[in-house]
Amino acid sequence: MTLAPLIIILVVILFASIKVLNEYERGVTLTLGRFTGVKGPGLIFLIPGIQQMFRMSTRVVVLDVPPQDVITRDNISVKVNAVIYFRVVDPQAAVLNVENFMYATSQLAQTTLRSVLGQQELDDLLAQRDKINKNLQEILDLHTEPWGIKISSVEVKNVDLPQEMQRAIAKQAEAERERRAKVIHAEGEFQAAQKLSDAAAIMAVNPAAIQLRYLQTLTEIATDNNSTTIFPVPIDMLNLFMKKLETK
């Protein structure tokens, strides 16, 4: 009967010393407070009360950066949020070099987002999203490398503009569309005038072409359902008629 408590204690100690790490997990072990290695995946054994293990996941982590108030270089206040994809590549550094790598990465991302976007103008912030994302990724990756963190990607999600700025951008876009429409219309008028000038040059060389054009115009007028049609007579025909009268 006296061995039963001892057996129970041994069984509890045995179960407490057995740890199972998944394929995507690593265990950073400390023995009496000193780093003794990174273990896993699989079945590992720890000495209860002497060894301590920190379980670290090496999978990609998606971190949502909350909206940040940013004042752009052209003094426009916007709210910007982003999402960061990163993973732990060095479990030892993630445990020993930083107290809480998730919190540290989140705070660094927020301050970096405000700093980088504050150096951009609003038009660049809206149009050059890929360039800004790459710049953010490089800066964050440089600062998180000592923590054993690899920043895979940074994506700026939403840029919320004030209502008055949205109206101003809408007016600017409308003015740009009107400008393009006027330019296209002017180019069409120019091309039409150029073609008419070419046609006039051809008719000036060959007067018969003017007569043919005149007859074609009469044919077009005759096809309309008009009760009365008035059309001018060419001056050349009147001169010919007047010369015949004078000879008589």
Legacy VTK file of the C-alpha trace (Angstrom):
# vtk DataFile Version 3.0
C-alpha trace
ASCII
DATASET POLYDATA
POINTS 248 float
0.000 0.000 0.000
2.895 2.351 0.679
4.138 2.048 -2.927
0.905 3.295 -4.499
1.542 7.047 -3.867
5.100 6.673 -5.138
3.905 4.968 -8.317
1.319 7.695 -8.869
3.984 10.377 -8.446
6.284 8.639 -10.907
3.485 8.320 -13.472
2.637 12.020 -13.114
6.312 12.963 -13.512
6.601 10.707 -16.576
3.606 12.288 -18.275
4.833 15.765 -17.386
8.216 15.051 -18.950
6.790 13.850 -22.279
6.003 16.483 -24.901
4.830 16.040 -28.480
5.653 18.676 -31.069
3.874 18.822 -34.418
5.734 19.016 -37.709
5.389 22.812 -37.816
6.459 23.307 -34.177
9.823 23.646 -32.473
10.633 23.603 -28.755
13.210 26.006 -27.339
14.491 24.376 -24.147
16.168 25.994 -21.157
17.940 23.950 -18.491
18.221 25.767 -15.184
17.671 29.015 -17.067
20.309 28.397 -19.742
19.587 27.694 -23.391
20.251 24.067 -24.233
18.866 23.662 -27.741
15.903 23.608 -30.104
14.006 20.330 -30.224
11.298 18.827 -32.371
9.260 17.882 -34.165
8.109 14.623 -32.609
8.373 13.169 -29.112
10.737 14.869 -26.679
11.495 14.434 -22.977
11.993 17.157 -20.390
13.193 16.968 -16.789
10.367 18.434 -14.713
11.442 21.344 -12.543
14.820 21.574 -14.248
14.051 22.027 -17.929
11.601 24.483 -19.465
10.311 24.517 -23.043
8.856 27.318 -25.176
6.667 25.997 -27.994
7.145 27.987 -31.238
5.201 27.674 -34.493
7.052 28.033 -37.786
3.914 28.533 -39.888
3.086 31.826 -41.610
1.309 34.239 -39.294
-1.170 36.813 -40.600
-1.046 40.019 -38.554
-3.734 42.637 -39.084
-2.433 46.156 -38.457
-5.272 48.371 -37.115
-6.101 51.640 -38.918
-3.480 54.318 -38.365
-3.919 58.084 -38.619
-1.406 59.267 -41.211
-0.666 62.795 -42.434
0.788 62.606 -45.925
3.575 64.842 -47.198
1.003 67.143 -48.832
-0.760 67.582 -45.433
-3.777 65.331 -46.018
-5.073 63.269 -43.090
-6.006 59.671 -43.942
-6.620 56.409 -42.135
-4.626 53.435 -43.415
-4.592 49.805 -42.330
-2.458 46.918 -43.542
-1.856 43.197 -43.208
1.530 41.529 -42.620
2.568 37.963 -43.430
5.559 36.647 -41.473
6.966 33.488 -39.935
9.495 32.450 -37.289
12.668 31.209 -38.974
14.884 31.187 -35.869
12.981 29.947 -32.779
15.996 30.547 -30.540
16.179 34.256 -31.432
12.389 34.625 -31.179
12.558 33.422 -27.555
15.851 34.842 -26.332
16.096 38.177 -28.156
12.572 39.555 -27.693
10.048 39.187 -24.899
6.918 38.885 -27.082
7.662 38.737 -30.792
3.985 39.057 -31.805
3.466 42.256 -29.816
6.845 43.646 -30.862
6.145 42.981 -34.549
2.694 44.558 -34.287
4.001 47.740 -32.662
6.880 47.998 -35.131
4.469 47.590 -38.037
2.235 50.406 -36.785
5.058 52.896 -36.290
6.696 51.960 -39.604
3.375 52.319 -41.433
2.893 55.857 -40.105
6.502 56.803 -40.808
6.704 55.509 -44.389
3.269 56.682 -45.514
3.867 60.092 -43.949
6.668 60.595 -46.476
4.382 59.936 -49.445
1.991 62.260 -51.242
-1.644 61.236 -51.533
-1.450 60.549 -55.281
1.552 58.247 -54.762
-0.217 56.512 -51.872
-3.176 55.714 -54.115
-1.294 54.918 -57.325
2.002 53.329 -56.235
0.689 50.746 -53.805
3.084 47.987 -54.891
6.145 50.200 -54.425
5.015 51.229 -50.936
4.289 47.620 -49.953
7.777 46.561 -50.994
9.358 49.437 -49.084
7.430 48.526 -45.931
8.404 44.861 -46.272
12.108 45.698 -46.591
12.115 48.010 -43.557
10.195 45.594 -41.319
12.290 42.625 -42.415
15.474 44.517 -41.562
14.294 45.337 -38.027
12.780 41.919 -37.237
15.742 39.866 -38.468
17.454 39.915 -35.009
14.224 38.494 -33.552
14.292 35.491 -35.874
11.300 36.810 -37.843
11.046 36.805 -41.644
8.556 39.264 -43.141
7.128 37.619 -46.258
4.804 40.361 -47.444
3.144 43.618 -46.435
-0.106 44.744 -48.054
-1.761 48.117 -47.520
-5.468 47.286 -47.441
-7.634 50.406 -47.184
-6.981 54.124 -47.456
-9.907 56.048 -45.951
-10.124 59.660 -47.136
-12.130 62.509 -45.582
-15.453 63.299 -47.274
-14.274 66.659 -48.601
-11.192 65.019 -50.115
-13.340 62.357 -51.779
-15.467 65.091 -53.358
-12.353 66.941 -54.511
-10.950 63.785 -56.125
-14.294 63.123 -57.813
-14.320 66.658 -59.251
-10.737 66.239 -60.413
-11.605 62.965 -62.160
-14.642 64.569 -63.802
-12.549 67.514 -65.020
-9.973 65.087 -66.407
-12.683 63.191 -68.323
-14.033 66.454 -69.763
-10.532 67.480 -70.816
-9.996 64.191 -72.615
-13.380 64.500 -74.347
-12.547 68.004 -75.572
-9.131 66.884 -76.806
-10.670 63.958 -78.712
-13.329 66.273 -80.199
-10.669 68.806 -81.251
-8.576 66.067 -82.855
-11.644 64.908 -84.781
-12.367 68.449 -85.995
-8.740 68.835 -87.056
-8.770 65.587 -89.036
-12.086 66.528 -90.695
-10.775 69.976 -91.634
-7.622 68.420 -93.029
-9.643 66.033 -95.199
-11.849 68.882 -96.432
-8.746 70.889 -97.296
-7.378 67.953 -99.287
-10.707 67.577 -101.089
-10.801 71.303 -101.907
-7.301 71.103 -103.344
-8.330 68.227 -105.617
-11.461 70.070 -106.800
-9.450 73.207 -107.525
-7.224 71.246 -109.869
-10.160 69.487 -111.580
-13.288 71.735 -111.937
-15.330 68.788 -113.207
-15.162 67.325 -109.735
-17.115 70.340 -108.440
-19.877 69.676 -110.970
-20.038 66.016 -109.963
-20.281 66.989 -106.326
-23.049 69.429 -107.140
-25.044 66.749 -108.986
-24.556 64.344 -106.101
-25.932 66.963 -103.698
-29.012 67.428 -105.908
-29.571 63.657 -105.878
-29.428 63.576 -102.103
-31.877 66.460 -101.798
-34.295 64.794 -104.229
-34.530 61.699 -102.053
-36.071 63.717 -99.180
-39.870 63.988 -98.988
-39.988 67.762 -99.444
-42.824 69.505 -101.220
-40.567 72.324 -102.399
-36.846 72.194 -103.093
-34.766 75.301 -103.704
-31.230 74.879 -104.929
-28.673 77.341 -106.331
-27.521 77.298 -109.915
-23.762 77.289 -110.498
-22.330 80.591 -111.711
-20.627 78.844 -114.632
-23.958 77.664 -116.008
-25.459 81.182 -115.678
-22.528 82.722 -117.509
-22.938 80.234 -120.344
-26.638 81.065 -120.585
-26.000 84.814 -120.579
-23.426 84.521 -123.363
-25.964 82.717 -125.543
-28.498 85.498 -125.009
-25.948 88.160 -125.935
-25.097 86.409 -129.190
-28.721 86.456 -130.175
LINES 1 249
248 0 1 2 3 4 5 6 7 8 9 10 11 12 13 14 15 16 17 18 19 20 21 22 23 24 25 26 27 28 29 30 31 32 33 34 35 36 37 38 39 40 41 42 43 44 45 46 47 48 49 50 51 52 53 54 55 56 57 58 59 60 61 62 63 64 65 66 67 68 69 70 71 72 73 74 75 76 77 78 79 80 81 82 83 84 85 86 87 88 89 90 91 92 93 94 95 96 97 98 99 100 101 102 103 104 105 106 107 108 109 110 111 112 113 114 115 116 117 118 119 120 121 122 123 124 125 126 127 128 129 130 131 132 133 134 135 136 137 138 139 140 141 142 143 144 145 146 147 148 149 150 151 152 153 154 155 156 157 158 159 160 161 162 163 164 165 166 167 168 169 170 171 172 173 174 175 176 177 178 179 180 181 182 183 184 185 186 187 188 189 190 191 192 193 194 195 196 197 198 199 200 201 202 203 204 205 206 207 208 209 210 211 212 213 214 215 216 217 218 219 220 221 222 223 224 225 226 227 228 229 230 231 232 233 234 235 236 237 238 239 240 241 242 243 244 245 246 247
